[in-house]
């Protein structure tokens, strides 16, 4: 991406399904994060739900 102008920001993430309700998300070189639903919505509560990650991003 050396030809990309400095004012263009490129963010990438890669996700993989762990179960029907959980995903492991890889961002840059950081440890992966897990997103899951609470048991009341069919998940195993392994991590914040996708909506909770959106709320956290808005807070950041």
C-alpha positions as CSV (number, residue, x, y, z in Angstrom):
1,X,0.0,0.0,0.0
2,X,3.0,2.3,-0.5
3,X,1.1,4.1,-3.4
4,X,-1.7,5.1,-1.0
5,X,-1.8,8.8,-0.3
6,X,-1.2,9.7,3.4
7,X,-4.7,11.1,3.8
8,X,-6.3,7.8,3.0
9,X,-6.7,5.5,6.0
10,X,-7.1,1.7,5.5
11,X,-8.4,-0.4,8.3
12,X,-8.8,-4.2,8.0
13,X,-10.2,-6.9,10.1
14,X,-10.7,-10.7,9.5
15,X,-13.2,-12.8,11.3
16,X,-13.7,-16.5,11.6
17,X,-16.7,-18.3,13.0
18,X,-16.1,-20.3,16.2
19,X,-19.7,-21.4,16.8
20,X,-23.1,-20.4,15.3
21,X,-23.0,-17.4,17.6
22,X,-19.4,-16.6,18.2
23,X,-16.6,-15.1,16.0
24,X,-12.9,-14.6,16.5
25,X,-11.8,-11.3,15.1
26,X,-8.2,-10.6,14.0
27,X,-7.1,-6.9,13.8
28,X,-3.5,-6.0,12.8
29,X,-0.9,-7.8,15.0
30,X,-3.1,-7.7,18.1
31,X,-4.5,-10.7,20.0
32,X,-7.8,-11.9,18.5
33,X,-11.0,-10.8,20.2
34,X,-14.1,-12.9,20.6
35,X,-17.6,-11.8,19.9
36,X,-20.5,-13.9,21.2
37,X,-24.1,-13.6,22.3
38,X,-25.3,-14.1,25.8
39,X,-27.1,-17.5,26.6
40,X,-30.5,-15.7,26.4
41,X,-29.8,-15.2,22.7
42,X,-28.3,-18.7,22.0
43,X,-24.6,-17.9,22.7
44,X,-22.1,-19.0,25.3
45,X,-21.2,-15.5,26.6
46,X,-17.6,-15.8,25.5
47,X,-17.3,-12.1,24.8
48,X,-19.2,-8.9,24.1
49,X,-22.0,-9.2,21.5
50,X,-21.5,-7.5,18.1
51,X,-23.9,-4.7,19.2
52,X,-21.8,-4.2,22.4
53,X,-18.7,-3.9,20.2
54,X,-20.4,-1.2,18.2
55,X,-21.3,0.7,21.4
56,X,-17.7,0.4,22.6
57,X,-16.5,1.8,19.3
58,X,-18.8,4.8,19.6
59,X,-17.5,5.4,23.2
60,X,-13.9,5.2,21.9
